Amino acid sequence: MKLLDVIGSAVASPLAPAAASVEIAALAYDNRKVQPGTLFFCVPGFTRDGHDFAPDAVARGASALVVERSLGLGVPEVQVPSVRVAMAQFAARFNGDPSDELQVVGVTGTNGKTTTAFLVRGLLEAAGRQTGLLGTVTSIVGGEQREVQRTTAEAVELQADLRAMLDGGDVAAAIEVSSHALELHRADATRFAVAIFTNLTQDHLDFHPTMEEYFLAKRKLFLVESDAAAASAGVAGVGTAVVNLDDPYGRRLADELRAAGETPVTIAIDADADYRATELTTGLTGSTFTALTPEGPIALRTPLPGRFNVQNVLGAIAAARALGVSLPEIAQALPQAGRVPGRFEPVDEGQPFAVLVDYAHTPDSLDNVLQAARGLTEQRVLSVFGCGGDRDRTKRPLMGEIAARLSDETYATSDNPRSEDPAAILAEVVVGTGTGPHVHVEVDRRKAIADAIGAARAGDVVVIAGKGHEQGQEFEGGRKLPFDDVTVAREALQALSTTANDGTA
């Protein structure tokens, strides 16, 4: 593909004819991935500047550069105001604008993105539509599962994945869209058939200075700027916006969409909405409810317990309907849809109490999970949780307060300490717990899980929160040790069973 075709005529005028006809075989923003014929994006980062790696990229065979300042390295340079913005536009064009053909459903929000994306894919697949998935837990492209590096990939990989989905027979895709991705223009130039807003609660304030800026980042998925220059730095458009009115930021977003002349599809449990859950009952094996829809009421069952999961289900239902899946098809598919590794995942070794593993790592998600756990038992709730290092510190005492208030026994422990001292993180968590005999502090996560399981009695619910599907613990210097909450809980249950059997022999 010629450089002119990749960058488009709008920025081609400064290029000499010979430069415009240079052949581009690949795209890269990492100099280590450059091969002959690559268009290299010199992305300014938070700690490193891609312009500094351009000489190496050229030495490796880069045939042209996208820059914000002239470098004079002997290859054509496309100078742009923002390399990140240009990277999304050029990547989409290089891959043939795949979202023009693929029905892409984007899910954003602090909590619920993964479950909602899984649900959307499950409903579309049950309706006979091969659907890709890009998210936190796993990615499925053209029917093949892939490992995940980040919630939303950089634009070069994102557009390549969407292209590979089309080439692999996918007709739709469910993708998680993080606030980082929206702020850093990774999802720019992507056309969304449906965009879902789940909720907005405190998280990522290490990246977004305030909740207002966090909201404005999420808002970028739904509202394209009217100014032509700003509009070019954004998503290519949204067909249907699905918004949760149970969330205050969702209500604000819905109002702003209406003020802009858009008509959002709304979902809720407690508010009047286009899709509303009533007569809700929830337990360890799932939830049943009546959904009030624009086409009338329908009785539904999901294997997912908890009110928060019913909100996720409503979002997926609204998205599926927007793409033409019928309510009877949805009702038939829903009982088998939406189970996600590490999301309220039961661990069962025949013990007389429940053990649930969940990814809850924000104040609101921990509150939701523990509230749901309390609704599952008349006995005790025991919680194991921690807070990650090098992330928003202000949520640590908040999560401590929530865990201590909603749990009968709280085990505060390590999560992913990264470069921080695990004991120092726990000290900030414990400030919120008010201490007391029901608060236990154990830095060793494996021992904390074993202690909680060892203390559980018949009818109790043990919630292990924070890491969910993750397969390792991150320590200083990028060191990562294998660790899976489900596996560790299962081992603790098996050890408990062995001890009990030995005691009765």
N, C-alpha and C positions, 0 to 999 in steps of 0.2 A: 504494500500500500504506500502511495507517495505521501511525503510529508504534507503537501498542500491538502490532500484529502483527509489527513488525520486532524489537522489544526483548523481547517475551514477557512473560507475566504476572508472572514472578518479580521483575522490577524495575519493574513498571508501577505499583505501589501509590502511590508518592509523586506520581505525575502526576495533575493535574486532568483530568476527563473531556474538556474541550476540547483539552487538550494531547495526550491519548492518541489523539484522532481526527485529529490533524494528518496530512496526506498526505505521504508520502515517495516521491520519484520517483528518487532516486539516492543513492549513498553516496560520501563523499570524506574523505581525511585530509590532502589538499593543498589549501589555500585557493584556489589558482589554478585548480583544477578544479571549484570549486563553481558550480552553476547553481541557478536557482530550484527549490525543493522538495528540496534536498539535506540529508541527515543528515550533519553534519560531526563527525568524530572528532578531539578535541583530544589528539593523541598526544604525550606527553612524549618527546623524543628525547635523543640524547647531547649535541648542541650547541644544539638549539633546542627550544622547548616549544610544542606546537600550541595551547595555551591562548592564547598571545600573538597568534595569527593568527585567533582566533575573531571579533573585531570585523570584520575584512575579510571573513571567510566569511559573516557575517550581512549585511554590506553587499552581497555578491554574490547573496544570495537564500537562504542556508541557512535551512531551516524549523525545525531543531532541532539541538541540540548534545549530544554525549556527552562528559562532563567528569569530572575527578577532584576538582574544587573548583568551587564556585558562581561564576558570572561575572556574572549579572544583566544580560544583554544584550537582554532583551525577547523572547526566543524560548524555547520549552520546552527544559529541560535534563534529561538523564538522567545522574544522578551515579552513578558506579560505582567500585569499588576500583581497577580497572585498565582503562584505555581500550583497551589492546592486547588483553587477553583478551576484552573485550566486543565489540571490532571483529570478531574472528573469528566469534563466536557470531551477532552481528547480520547479518554479511555472508552467512553460510550460510543463515540464515532468510530474508533478503531475496531470495536466489536460489533458494529452494525446496529447500534441503538437497540439492544435486545429487549428492553422493557417496553418498546413500542409494540412488540408481538406477544410477550409473556405477560400474563395477568399477575402482577406483583402485589401482594398484600404486605404492607409494612406495619409492624407493631412497635409502638414506643410507649414509654412510661417507666416509672421507677421499678415497679413490681408487676409481675404477671406476663412479661413479654414472652418468655420461653413457653409457658403453658399455653398461652393464647395462640402462639405460632404453631405449636404441635396440634392444637385443636383444629385450627384452620386447615392445616394439611390433612388431618384425619378426615374431616368432613368433605373436602374436595376429592380426596382419593376414593372415599366411599361412593361418591357420585360418579366415579369413572374417569376422573381427570388426574393424570399423572402430575404430581406436584413436588417441586423442589423445596428444600428447607435450608435456611442459613440462620444460625443462632449460637447461643452460648454453649449448649450441651453437645450438639452435633450438627453436621451439615450433610444434606443429601442432594446430590447433583446428578440428574439423569439416572436416578435410581441407585446410585452408588454412594455409600457413606464415606465421609471424609472427616479428618480431624479438624478441630477448630482452634484458631490462634487468638482471635478476639471476637467480641459480640458482632460487630459490623466491620467487615474487612475494609482496607484502603480501596479507593476507587478503582485502581488497576485490577486488583483481584476480584472485587465485587462485580465489575462489568464483565470480566472474563468468566466468572461463575455463572452469571445470567446467560451469557452466550452458550456456555457448555450445557446449561439446562435445556435450552431450546434445541441444541444439536443432539441432546440425549433423549429427546421425546417429551420433556416436560412442557405443559401448557400453562402452568401457573407456578407461583413461588410464594412461600410464606417466609418473611425475613424479619428478624429483630433489628430495630434501628435505634442505636444508642444516642444519647445526647452528645457524646464525644464525636460520633460520626457526623451528626448534623452540624455541630459547631465547626468541625474540621473539614466539611464539604465532601466527605466520603460518599454520601448518598446523592450528591448533586447529579443532575442529568438523568436521574432515574424517574420513570413515570410509574406512579402507584395507582393501580386500579382501585385499591381500598387502603386507607390508612386508619389504624386503630389507636386511640389514646386510652390507656388503662388507668393511670393515676399518676400523681406526682407527690412524693414525700421526700423527706430529707435524705440525701445521698450525694456523693460526688462534689461536696462543697470544697474539696481540695482542688478541684478543676474549675468549677463554676463559683465565682466569688460570693454570689448570693442566690437565694431561692428564685428571685425574679429573673436573674440571668439563666438559671437552670430551666425555668419555664420557657423563656424566650427561645432557648435552644431547641426544646421539644416542639415548640410552636412552628418552627421552620418546616416541619414535615407537612403541615396543613395549610399554611398561608404563604403564598408566593408574593413577594414584594411587588408593588405596582410599578415602581421605578424600573425601567428596562435594564439598567446596568446591574441593579441588585437582583433582579429576577433571573439574570443569567447565572448568578451564583446561588442556585437553589435547585430543588427537585423540579422535574419536568412537568409536574402536574399531579393532581389527586382527583380520582373519579368520585369516590364516596368517602366521606370522613365519618368514622364511628367514634363516638365520644361517651365516656362514662360520667353520668351526671351525679353519681354518688360521691364523686371527688370534687372538692371546691375548685381546683384548677381546671377540671373537666368542664364544670359549669361556666367558668370564665372563657375557656376556649370555645365552647358552643356559642356563647354570646358574641364573641369576636368573629366567629365564622358567619353568623347571621348578619352582623353589622357589615360584613364584606360582601353580602349578597349570596352567601352559600347556605345550603340547608343540610346540616349534619344529621346523621342517623344517631339517635341517642339510646343509651342502655342504662339500666339502674335496677336496684332492688328497693331502695327507700324513696325514690323520686319518681314522678310521672315521666315516662319515657316511651319511645317507640317500641322498645323491647324491654319488658319488665318482668322480673321473677316474683311470683306470689306463691303463697301456700308452700313455703320452703321448709323442707326437713333435711337435716344433714347428719351423717354418722360416719363411722370408720370405713364403711364399705362404699360410701358415696353420698350423693344428694339427689333428691327428687323435688320438682317444683312445677308450677304451671307458668308457662311463658305467655304473657300477653303481647301479641304481635299485631302489626298492621293488618294481618289476615285473620285475626281472631286468636283465641287461646289454644294452647297445645300443651299436653302433659309430657314432661321430659325427665329423663334420668341420666345422670352422669356418674362415672366411677370416682369422681373427684370430690372429696369432702371439703366443707368449709364455705362460708359465704363469699370469701374472696375468690374462690375458684368458680363460684356461680357467676360472678361478674366477668371472669375470663371467658366462661362458656357463652354468656350473652354477647360479648364482643365477637367471638368466633361465629356465632349464629348469624349476627347482623352482617358480617363480612361474607359469609357463604350465601346468604340470601341476595346480597348485592351482586354476587357473581352468578346468580341464577339457580342455585341449589334449592330444591323445594323443601318445605317444612317436613313433609313425610320422610324424605330422604335423610334430613337432619335428625329427626326423631329416631330413625332406625340405626343411624351410624353412631350417635352420641354415646351410647353405653360402652362402646369399644374405643372411644377416642380420648386422647389427652393425657394418658399416663406418661409422665416424664421422669427419667432417672433423677433422684435427688430432690424431687418436689413432693413433699408430704409422702415420701416413699416408706411403706411399712417394711419392717424387718422381722420376720416370723420364724422362730425356731421352736415353736410349740409352747412358748412361755405363757403364763397366765396374765400377762400385762402387755400393753401395746408399746412398740418402739417405732418412732417415726423420724426419718431423716429429711431435713429440708434446707434449702439454700438460703433461708431468711438471714439477711445480713444488714438490714436497715431497721431503724426503729419501727416503722409502720409494718414491714413484713413480719418482724418478730412478734409484734402485737397481734397481727392477724393469725399467725400460726398458733400462738399460745391461746388466743381466744377460741380458735377452732378446736384445739386440744381439750380445753375445758368443757366444750360442748359434747365431747365424746365420752366423758366419764363422770361418775359421781364420786370417784375416789380422787387420788392425788395426781397432779401434774408435776413432773420433774424435768427441768430444762438443763441442757448443756449448750453453752454458746461462748463465743469470743468475738473480738473485733480485730480486723486486719490492720497491719502496720502500714505506714506511709500513705494513709488514706484519711478521710475526714475524721479528725479527732473529736469534734464536738458531739458526734453521735454516741460516743462510748458511754458516758454516764447516763444518757437517755435510754440506751439499750439495757444497761444495768438496772435502772429503775423499772422498766417494763418487765424484765425477767423476774425480778424479785417480787413484783406486785402480782403477777399472773401465775407464778409457780409456787408450789408448796415447798419444793427443794430446788435450789439454783446452784449449778456447777459452772462457775466462770473459769474459762480456760483459754488456751491459745487458739488462734485461727490461723492466719498467715502473717506472722510477725514481720516478715521481710527484713528491713534494715534496723528495725526498732527492737529494744529489749522487751521480750514478752512480759516480764514482770512489771515493767513500767506501763505497758498497755493495760494490764489487768488492774493496776492501781487506779487508773483513770476510770475503768469500768466499775470498780467496786465503790467509788464515790457515789454512784447513783443507786446502789443497792440498799443503802442504809445499814449494811452488814447484818448481824443477827445470826442465830444458830442455824437458820435454814439456808444461809449463803456459804458455799464452799468454794475455795479458791485453789485451783490445781493447774499449774502451768502445763504439765504433760497432758495433752489432749487424749491420748490413748487411756491413761489412767483415769481421767475425769469421766470418760464414757463408761469405763468398767465400774467406777464407783457408783455412778447413777443407776446403771443396770443392776448392780448388786444391791442397791437400796430399794429397788422397786418391789411393790407388793401386788398381789392379785387385784386386777381392775385398774391399776394405775396406767398413766400414759407418760412415756419418756420421749421428750422431743430433743433431738440432736440437731442444732441449728448452725448455720453459717457457711458450710462448705458444700453441702448437697452432693452434686455429681462430681466434684473435683477429685482428682486422683493423686494429689500431692499437697504437701505443706511447703510454703515458700519462706526461706530464711535469708539471712544477709548474703550479699554478693551474688544474688540470683540462684543460690543453692536451693534445690527442690528435692525433698525426700518423699518417697511413695507414701500415700496415706489416703484411705478411702473410708469415710464414716460408716458406710453400709457394711463393708468388710470387717472393720474394727468392732462394730456393734454385734455383728454375727458371731465373731470370735468370742466376745465377752459373754454372749448368751450361751454359746456352746460350752464355755468354761464353767459357767454357772450351773448348767445342766449336769456336767460331769461331776462337779463338786457335790451337787444334791444327790446324785446317784451313789457316789462314793459314801456319802453320809448315811444312806439308808441300806447299804449292803450288809 
